Amino acid sequence: MKPLPSLPIKLDSTSNGEFCPPRLSEREESINFLARQCIESTRKKLGLSRRDFMLTSSAAALTLLCANQVNAAQGLNGGFYALSELSAFEPQMADSTLAGNEFIFDIQGHFVDPNGRWLNQLPQDARPFSSMPYADCPLADLAGDRSYLQCLGPRQFIKDVFLDSDTDIMVLSFVPSMRHSEPLTIEEADATRRIIDELEGHQRLLLHGRVNPNQDGDLQGMEELAEKWQVSAWKTYTQWGPDGNGFFLYDDVGIAFIEKARQLGIKNICIHKGIPFGAQSYQHSLCSDIGVVAKRYPDVNFIIYHSGFDPSVEERAYTHGSHRAGVDSLIRSLQENQVAPNTNVYAELGSTWRFVMRHPEQAAHLLGKLLRYVGENNVLWGTDSIWYGSPQDQIQAFRAFQISEAFVEQYGYPALTPELKAKIFGLNACKPYQISPQEVALHNRQDKLAKTRENYRNQPSPHFQTYGPKNRREFLNLMRWQAS
């Protein structure tokens, strides 16, 4: 079957590989169907080829306008994309909303090491990620060896993130794994940082240090991560363990980890919460431990990756004492432990925003709750790219998204002003990462990477594709090689 044409705003079933891809609802399928029809008819009216029209911001605007139309027809008015109808025909009008000059600091990025030692743990004939699309990458020779993995490696990462999107800085993160089977090692992450440094992109790429304190060797390796690799934060997964069991941060191993981070002077601890891996350690995906340790260690920044979001839980308005999972788990833990908004707990949006982009009312509740209860200064931008391809569509959709006046009035959510969005996009992350956005922006406007981006955008070649699994079969295949 011939694949359907890609859309500039990717409202599809792709996951980041940590949860089974959701099947699109009839409403979501209708959005994509209508968008494809409208793109085809509009580009003909304008006398443009499909590719030329797709390169305009009007194509992205038209996709979001189609989402508004379908959502409104089904009574979903709590959130919407605030765009003029003229945006579909006039790129300058579309740019007034979808373009911007915000400082964008994405604190969650990923790719794989295409030549890493993790491949040695797999059978010779194993072909991890071989079912993924590769954006017309010339190295994607699926009939050959594993060279196609280069298309999920550092060069494609740089193109997708720094050329095809407006991202200024990204933090390169890690996935949970045994020490011998990491799909991305700290060495390869640092090599990518050096590639960017060669483009004078200093402070363009920061690194996490992955620590699973319930795994032998990880606590002992924190000194090397801090001193040799100069990591900016620690990344941990409380629901992961080498025996399948997770831990809580207030357990002995969790406290030892926090104390070691304080001792080393790197006090940003990034914790995967939500997006459960399975039933065995589901309890450790909840945020019940976050308020406890945040109260005990006010000098440590606890950055909650995915904000506790669970794809299987519908986000609604928070009610006091709610025992629902998802983002409510984080809010409840903060309230029970009297951790005030805008203090030392931060909520990160990687995969979370990307998932709720398709659900306007869930998106409104999720963002509204985080801003109200975690704090307008403590919601941080993240995209989980490159699993979702270039993050540009997530950026454009967020620029356009608004919480309805009815939801603002009924639930006490803040209005998504340009100033508030700018804080979420990057200014909020500057405090825990101790970065001056003014100094970085001044340098970034003049570095080789900025000039490379400027030249590239004279003849851009975005692909509008994603890399993560898109159905249950691809997800299970990914789980199979990760377990090898």
N, C-alpha and C positions, 0 to 999 in steps of 0.2 A: 504494500500500500504506500502510495506517495505521501510523504510527510506534509502536514499542513504548513502553510507559510508562517514564519515567525512573526511575532508582534513586537513592537518597540517597548511596550509595557507587558512584562511576562506574568500574566495571571494564570499560572499553570500548576501542575501537581508536583513539581520538583521539590525534593527535601534536601537537607544538608547531609544526609546519610545517617543521622541519629534517630530518625523516626520514619515510619513507613509512609511513603507518599500518599497524601489524601486523594481520594477520587473527587474530581470536580463535580459540583452539584449542577443540576439543570440550569440554575440561574447563572452560574459561572461559565458553563458551556455557551449559554446564550450571549453573554458578554463577548466572548472570543469570536463567536460566529458573526455577530453584528459588527464587531470591529473589523474583521476581515472584509466583510461586504462593503462597509463604509470606506475603508482605505482604498479598495479597488475602484469604487465609483468616484471618489474624490480625486484620486490621482489622474483618472481619465478626464475629469472636468478641467483639471489644471494642466493637462497635456504633459504630464510627467511619467517617466517609467516608475515601476513600483519601487525599485531601489532608490531612485532619486527622491521620491516622496518620503520613503522611510528615513532618509537622512535628515529630513526636516523635523523640527519640533512639533509641527502640526500633526504628524502621524502619532506621536505620543499623546498629544492633547486629544486627538480624535478617539483613541482607545479609552482614555479616561472619561470622556464625554459619553461614550457608549456604556461604560460601567454605570455612570450616573443614571442614564435612561432606563436600563434594565433594573437597577436597584430601586429606583423611585417607583417603577411600575409594580414592584412587589412590596411597596410600603416601607422600604428600608431607608429612612431619612435621617438617622442619627448622626451619620457622617457622610461626607460627599467630597467630590473634587471640584474646587471653585475655579472654573474656567469659563471664559466667554465662548459662546457658540462660534464666534468668528475665528477662534484659535484653530479650528479645523482647516481653515483655508488660508489664514494669514500667519506665517511663521513668526513675524514680529509680535503679534498679539499673543501667540503661544509662549514666546520667550519671556514676555512680561511676567509670566507665572512660573514657567518650567526652567528658565535659566536663572542664574544667581551668582553672587560673588561671596557667599558665606565661606567661612573657614570650616572645611569639612575634615574632621578627625574621626576616622573609622577605627574603632578599637577591636574589631574582630575580622581578621582575614586568614585565609587558608590556601595552601596548595600542597602537592605531594612532591617528594624527592624522586625524580624519575630514574635515578641510578642508585638509590639507597640500599642499605643492607637489609631492609625489610623484605626486599624481593628474594633474598637468599632463603627465607623461611617458607617460601611457596614452592609447590611442585613446578617442574620445568615448563609444563604446558599451561600453567595458570596464567590467565590474562585479566588481571584486576582492572576495573574501569573500562573494559573493552566495549561495553554496550553504550558508553556515553558518546554524545556528539562531540566533534572536535573543532568546530568553528572554522572549517576549511583549512585547518592547520596543515602545512605541507609535510610535517613529520608523521602525520597520522596514517601510516601504512599498516592497515590492519592485517594485511597478508604477510607481513614480515615479523620481526621480533617485537620486543616491547618498546620500540622507539616512539610509539604513539603516546607513551606516558609523558614525553617532552611537552605535549600539548596541554598537560595539566601541571606543568612545572613553572619555574621562575620567570621565564621570558613571557609566557602567556599571561601570567599573573601581573607583570608590569604593564603589559598592553591593556588588559581588561580594567585594571584599577586606576592607573595613572595617565593613560592616554584616552581611553573611551569613557572615563567618568571624571567628575569634578573633584574627586578625592584629593586632598592635600597631603594627609598623613594617614598611615595605617599601622596598626599593631598586628604583627604576625603571630598567630596563636597555634596551639597544638591540640591533638586529639588524645584521648586516653589510650594507653597501650603498654604492653610489656616493653621493657627497656631495649630488648633485642629486635623488636618488630615495629619501631616507630616509622610511620609513613613519611614523616618529616622530622629530621634530626636538628638539633641546635646548630650543628656545623653547617648544614645546607641552608638553614634560615639565615645564619650569619653571612654565608656566601652571597645570598640574594641581597642582603643589606649592603654588602660591598659592591655589588653590581650597580645598585642605585647610588652609592657614594661616588662611583666612577662618573656618574652623570651629575655630580655635585649636588645630589639630592640629600644632603645631610639633614637628619631629623625627618626624613620622609618615611622611614620604616623603623619602627621600634619592635623589640622582641619580648615575648613572654618566656619565662622559664617554667616548663611543665614539671609539676611536683604531685605525685600521688603518694602521700605520706604513709599509706598502708602497704606500700611496695618496698621491699628491701632495696636500699641504695639511693632512694630519691631524697630523703632528708639529708643524707651524707653528701649528696651532690649539689646541694644548694650553694655552697661556697664557690664552686667552680662556675656555676651559672651566673652568680653575682659578679665575681672578680674577672673571669676570663671573657665571658660573653656579654657582660654589662646589660643584663636584662632589666626591663623597666617595671615588670610586674611578674607575679607568679600566677600560674593557671592550674587549677585543680578540679577534679570531678568527684564529688562526694559519693555519688552512686556507683562508682567504679572500684574494683579491687581485683587483684590477680586471682582470687578464689571466687569471684562473682559477687562478693559482698562489699557494700560500701561502708561509709563511716559518717559520723556527724562531726562538725567542727569543734564541738565541746567534748568529744571523746579525747582520750589521751593522745592519740596520734594527731588529731586535729590541733590540740593545744600546743603540742611540740612543734608542729608546722608553723603556727602563728608566732610562737616565741622565737623560732629560728629566723623568720622573716623580719621581726623587729630587731633582732640582734644584728642582722646583716644590713639594716637600714633601708630595705626595700619594702615599704609598707602598703603596697597595692596587692591585694589578694583577689584574684578573679575566680569566681566559683560557678561552675555549670549547675544551674538549678532549673527544674522543670524538664521538659522533653525527656520523659523517663525512658531508660534503656530496656526495662522489662520488669516483670512482677517481683523478681527476687530482691531487688534493692530499691523498689519503688519509694519506700518511706524516706530514703536518703535523697530523693529528687525534690522533696518538699523543703520549704524554707524555714522549718521550725527552729533550726539551730542558728539562723542568721541574727535574729534579734538578741539572742543570748550572748554571742561572742562580740557583737557590735557594742553592746552595753559594757561588756567587760574590758574591751580594748578600744577606747575612743580615739586612740592615736593611729589606728589601722583603718585603711580604706577597704571596705568589702564591696567588691563590684560584682553584682549578680548577673551572670550571663544568661540571656534569654528572659531575665526578669521573673523567673519561676514559671514561665508560660508552658502550658501543656496543650498540645494540639487537639487532644481529645476532650478538653474542657471548654465549653462555650463561655467567653468572657461577658459578664454582665456587671451591673452596678454593684459596688461593694456594700454589704450591710454589716454593721458592727457585730463582731463575733462569728462571722461567716466561717464555716468549716469546709468551704469548697477549696479545691486545689487550684492550680494555675496561679495567676498573679495575686489572688486573694490570700494565698499561703504566705507570700512575702509581706503583704500589708498586715495581716494578722500577727505575724511574728514581731514586726516592729512595734505595733501597738501594745501587745502583751508585755513587751520588755521596755516600754517607754522610750523608744528610740525615735527622736523627733525627725520630721522631714528636713532635708538639706543639711544633714550632719555627715555621718561616715558610712552610710549605705547608699550605693548607687545601683541603678537599674539599667541594664544594657539591652539593646533592641535587636541584636543579630538573630536572624531567622524569625523572630517574633513579629517585627513590622512586616517582613516579607510575607508571612502567612496571613496576617489580618488585612493586608492591602485588598484582599478579595472580599472581605466582610466589613462593610462600612460601619455597622453598628458595633461589632466587636472591636474594630479599630478605635472607634470613639471612646468606648468604655475603657479599653486597655490603656490608651494614652492618657485619658482623663484621670483614671485612678492613679497611675504612676506619678503624674504631675502633682496631683493633690496630696497623696499620702507619702510618696518617697521624696518629692520635692522638685520644684521647677529648675533648681540648680543641679539636680542629681540624676537626671535621665540622660543617658549617653548613647550616641549613635554607633551602631555596628551593623554589618550586613551579612556576615558569614560568606562573603565572596572569596574565592571564585566559584564556589559550588553553584551559585545562582548566576554565573556569568558576570558580566560587568555590573557593578552596583548602580549604574547611572539611572536605570528605570526606578529603582527604589528611591533614589534621590529626587527624581522628578515627581514621583507620586507623593512623596512626603511634602514637597514644596506646595503642591496643589491641595493637599488634604485639609479639611476643616471639620471641626466638631460643630454640630448644628446648634443654633441659639437655644432650641428647646432643651437639648441635653445640657448645655451650659447652665441654663436656669434651673432645670430640674435636679441635676446631680452635683452642682457646684464645681464643675470642671472649668479650668481656665480656657479662654479663647486661644486658639493657635495663631498668635500674632507673628509677623516676620521676626520680631525680636526674640520671641520664645523659641521659634524654630531654629534660629541661628545659635541659640544656646545649646539646644539638643544636638545640632549638627556637629558642633566641635568645641564651642567655648566652655561648656561644662566639664569636658574631659581634661581641660588644661590644668585645672586645680590639682587633681590627684596625680597627674603625670608631670606636674611642675614645668609646664611649657608656657612660654609667652607667645600667644598667637600673633602679636604684632611683629616680633622678631622673626618668627618662622615665616610669616607671610612676606615680609620684606626680602628675606633670602630666597624664598621659593619663587618669587616673581622673576628672579634674575638667574636661577640655576639652569644648567643644561637640560634638565628634565622639563622645565617650563618651556624652553625653546623647542625641545623635541615635540612636546605636546602641541605647541602653536603650529609648527610645521606639519605635523601629522593631521591636524584638523583642517588643513587646506584640502586634503584628500583623505578623509576618514574612511575606515573600513570596519565599522562595528558589525557584530554577527548576530546579536539578539538571541543567543542560545544559552542554555544552562548546562552544567556538567553533572550535577547530582542525580541520584536515582529518581525515576519518574513513575515507577510502578512497583508493585510488590515483588515481582520477579527480580528486577534490578536491585532492589533493596536487599533481598535475601542473598543474592550473589555477593553484594558488598559485605554483608555480615559474614559470609562464609570465608572470604579471604582474610578479613580482619581477625577471625578466630583461629587462623592457621598458625 
